[in-house]
Amino acid sequence: MSNSLQSAATLAPAIELRNVSRIFANAGGMFAQSSTLRAVDGVSLCVNFGDVLGIVGESGCGKSTLARMILGLLPVSSGDILINGQSLARMDRKARARLIQPVFQDPFSSLNPTRRIADIVGLPLAAQGDLDRTERTKRVMEMLERVGLPGDMAQRYPSQLSGGQRQRVAIARALVLRPRIVICDEPTSALDVSVQAQILNLLSALRRDLGLTLVFISHNLAVVEHIASEVAVMYLGRVVERAPCEALFGAPAHPYTRALLQSVLTPEPGKGIPNVGLGDMHADPSNVPPGCRFHPRCPMAVEQCSTVVPAEQTLNNRYIECLRAGEAQPSGDHAPVVATNLTAHVQDRPCSFSSIP
């Protein structure tokens, strides 16, 4: 590769989404008309190498659909996805697998129960066909050690491992090809809080040591606050706010972001369930309202919000889609704080593998 090409590759973002949409067709039934569902609707994002992008939002907002498109598991309906400056649609499958890998949500269903751990972790290497059996075995054992699993686990089956150990196996499988980008779709949601903390510490250590770029999808805002360098908030297929992690959690600008942060349950029993002022409605991706799609639930909505689609604008080092963006931003003194017992576990438990749940 020439110096100019090397320079261009270095400057290219790890991931670039250009106005990406994904539409699903609903065939309906005998008495129902066919319809379409825009799971992701015109999303544009950039993730630089070495960064961690956290994606948050309610169920049905399009987070996992977006992740599957970035992985190439779902084709885009429109727009383009660039990985290291190359269009994902035109990339060779093996080249794509060497560059980007997933860690899925459920370690109980993402591992083949009939295969031994060594075979599961080594399968990507076998599919690439670049190494002989001896070299593959060596690479697998090195990766198991790196994620904190002793060598004797290589001959076990997934049913013989705990949930945390299975997720370590899934991480080892994702990293055995030495990719530069890892997409983590709710990787800690099926685990106990103390085990979540250990997996987070592991991912943080691996990102630092291997120079990984992470896209981290989670419902758990405390997890995202701990690991992400930038956060994108999705609502009904759109990114409604995107900002550096500290700025977003310290002073959220979009009313939906504020509601998300205020809805976090605290460990203080006397506080009860928070009332964030969104009423009884819920987000329905099959029935997206006109105008601002959040306006039916927004406590700050005005008549204009029901007819005018807000354009993306820059406000105080963030991108936001809101007609009242300047009014929506609270002062830092009144910004909601994510309070959870996960933070204590993460801070108090270093990435030690002497005890592996």
N, C-alpha and C positions, 0 to 999 in steps of 0.2 A: 504493500500500500504506500502510495506517495505521501510526502509530508503534508500536502494540502488536504488530502483525503483524511489522513489521521487527525489533522486539526479540526476538520468539519465534524468528524465522528465524536471528537472530544467535546465540541460545543453543543452537539445535539442533545436535547432532553432525553432522559431515560424513556419517558412515556409522554406522548403528546396526543390529545384527543381533539379533533377538529370537527365541531358541530355534529357530534355523534348521536344518532337516534336508533332505537330498536322498537319495531312495531310487531305486535303479535295479532294474528287474526283469530277471532272467535267465530266458529262456524254456526253457533246458535243451535237450535233444535227445531222440533216440529212446530212449536208455537212461538219461537223466539227468532228474531232477525239476527243475521250475522253482524258482527261489529269488529272494531279494531281497538287494541289497547296499546297506547304509547308508553311502554315501560320506562324508556329513557328517551328524552326529548330535547335534542339540540345541546348536548353537554360538550363544553370545551375546557380542557384542563392541561396543565403541564406539570410533570414531576421530574425534577433534576436528579442526576445520579447522586446517591448517598442520602437523599431525603427520605422521610417517612410521611406519606400522605394518609391521614385518617379520614375515612368517609363514614358519616353518621346520618341517622334519619330513622323514621318509623318503618315498620314492616310494610312492604309494598311500594317503597319510594324509589326502587330501582337500583339499590346498591349492588346486590348480587348479580343482577343482569349486567351491570356495567363491568363488574369483575370478570364475568365469563366472556364478555366481548374482548376485554384486554388480553385474556388468555387465548383467544382464538377459538373458544368452545362454542361461541355463538357468532354468526356473521352480523355485521351492522346492516341496518336497513338503509341508512344514509350517513354521509360523513366519512371520516377516515381516522384510523388509529396508526400512529407512528411509534415504533419501538427502536430506540437508538437511531432515529432519523430514517428508518426504513418502513414502508407501508406494511402493516401486518398482513393485509390481504394477499400481498405478493411474496411474502417470506416463505422459504422452504420450511416444512414442518419440523424437521430435525434441527435446523438452525434456530427456529423459534424456541424449541424445547431447551436448547443449550443456553438461551438468553433469559428466558422467563419461565417460572415454575409456580405452582399453586400449593397452598396449605389450606385444606378445606375445614369446614366447621366441626364435623362429627368424626372423631378418631375411631369410633366403633363401626362406622359403615364405610369409611374411606380406605380401609385396609382389607385386602382379600383374606378371609378367614382360613382358606385352605393352603396358603403359602407361608413358608417360614419367613422370619424377619429378614434374614440375609437375602432371600430371593426378592422380597418386596422392595427393599432399599436398592438392590442391584438391578432391578428391572429396567430403569431408564438407561443404565449403562449398556445392558444387553441390547436394548432397542437401537441405540446409536451404533453399536458394532465396532467401536474404535479400539476396545481393549480385549485382551484374551481373558480367560477365566481367572487365572492367577492374579492379574492386575485388577480385575473387577473385585475379587474378594478382598484384596488389600485396600482398595478405595472404600469399600463398604465398611470394613472394620475401622478404618480411620474416621469415617463419618459418624459411625455409632459412638465412638469414643468422644468425638467433638460435641455431640449433643447430650453426653452424659450417661450413655447406656453401656454397661459392661459387656465384654465380648461374648460371654456365655449366653446372652439373650439372642444372639444371631440365629440360633437353632430353635428358638421357641416360636409358637404361633401367637397371633394377636389375642386370642382368648386367654392366654396365660399372662397377659400384661394388664396393668392398671390403665385408667384413662389417660393420666399424665404421661406414662411410658409410651402409650400408643401415639400420642400426639408428638412425642419426641421422634418416634419412628417416621411419622409423616413429614416432620421437618427434615430428618436425615434424607428421606427419599427426594424431597424437593431440592436439597442442596448437593446431592451426590454428583450432579453434572456441573457443579460450580457455576450456577447462573448468576447474573448480575442483578436480576429483579425477581422479587418474590411477592405474590399476591396472597394475602392472608384474609380469608373470608370467615369472620367470626371464629378464629382459631382457639379461643379460650372459653366460649360460651357454654360448652358441655362439661366444663371442669369445675371442681370445687374452688373456692376463693384462694386458698393457700397454694393450690396447684396452678391456678391461673397466674399467680405472682411468679412462680418459678418459670413458667413458660415465657412470660413477658421478659424476665431477666435473661433467659436463654436467647430469645430473639434479639434483645438489645445487644448482648455480647457478640452474637454472630454477625449482626449488622456492623458493629464496630470492627471486628477482627477480619471479616471477609469483604468489607466495603459494599454491603448490599444496599439496594434501594427497595423500600417496602411500600406497598399499598395495603393499609390495614383497615378492614371493615369491621365495625362493631356496633352493637346497641349500647355497650357499656361505656359511658362517657368518661369514667375514671380511667379505664384502660387506654382510651384514645389520648386523654390528657397526659398520661404518663409517657407514652411511646412516640407520639406523632410530633413532627416539626411543623406541619401545616394541616389544617382541617377543612374539609369540604362538607357542607350540610346540604343534604338532598331532601326535596319534597316533591312528590308526584312527578318523578322523572327529571326534575331540574335541579341544578346546584343553585341554591338561593343565597348562600353566603360562603365565602372562602377566605381564610385569613391564616396568618401564623398562629400556632397553637396558643401561645401565651396571650396574644391579643384577643383571640376569639373567646377564650374562657374568661379573660379578665374584663372584657367589655363587649358583649355580643351586640351586633347592630341590627340584625333582622329579628322581627317579633317571633318568628318560629324558633330561631336559635335560642332566644331568651326563654321561651316556653320549654324547650328541651332541657335546658340547664336547670330551670326551676322545678322540673318534674322529678329530678333525681331524689330517691328516697335516702334519708340520712339514718345513721345508726342510733339517733336519739329517739327513744320510744314515745316521748310526750308530744312530738311534732305531728304525728299522724301522716296522712296522705296529703301532699301539697295540692292546692288548687291553683292551676296556672291560667285560668280564665279563658279556656278554649271551648267551653260548653260541652255538649254531648255528641257533636258531630265527629266523624273520623275521616281520614283521607281515603278516597275511593279512586284507585287508578283507572277504573272502568268508566268513571263519570267525572272527568276533569272540568272544573267550572271555567267560564270565560274570564277574561281579564287576568288579574293576579290569582293564581290557583290556590293561594292560601287565604284569600279574602273572606270566605264563609266562616272561618274560624278565628280570624284575626281580631283582637280587641282594639286595634288601631285603624281598622278599615274605614274608608270614606266611600262615597258614591263612585268616585272615579276608579277605585280599585276593582270594581265589578266589571269594568269595560275595557280598561287600558292594561295591556300586558307590560309589566315593568321591564325596562332594558337594563342590562348589566352595567353597573357604574362602579367607579373606584371611590372608596371613602375610607380615609384614615388607614391606609396600608391594607385594604381588604377589597374584595369584589363582593357586590351585593345586588340582589334584584328586589327592590322595594321602592314604591313611589314615595314613601315617607321615611326613607333611609336616614336622613339627617335628624329627624325627630325621634327615630326609634332607638338611637344609641344612648344608653344610660351612662351615668358617670361611673368611674371605677369604684367609688365608695358603695354603690348600690348593686354592683354586678353580682349575679348569683355565683355561689361557690359549690363545686362538686365535692360532696362529702361522702366518703365510703370507707369501709374498713379495708378495702383492697390496697389503698395507698400505704398503710402501715405494713402490710405483708410485703409489698414490693420494696419498701425502703429498708425493712429490717432483715430481709432474707437475701443475702448476696447469691450470685450465680454459682452455688456450690453443688457438686454432684455426689457428695458423700452419702446423702439420703435421697433416693429418687422415688417419689410417689407416682 
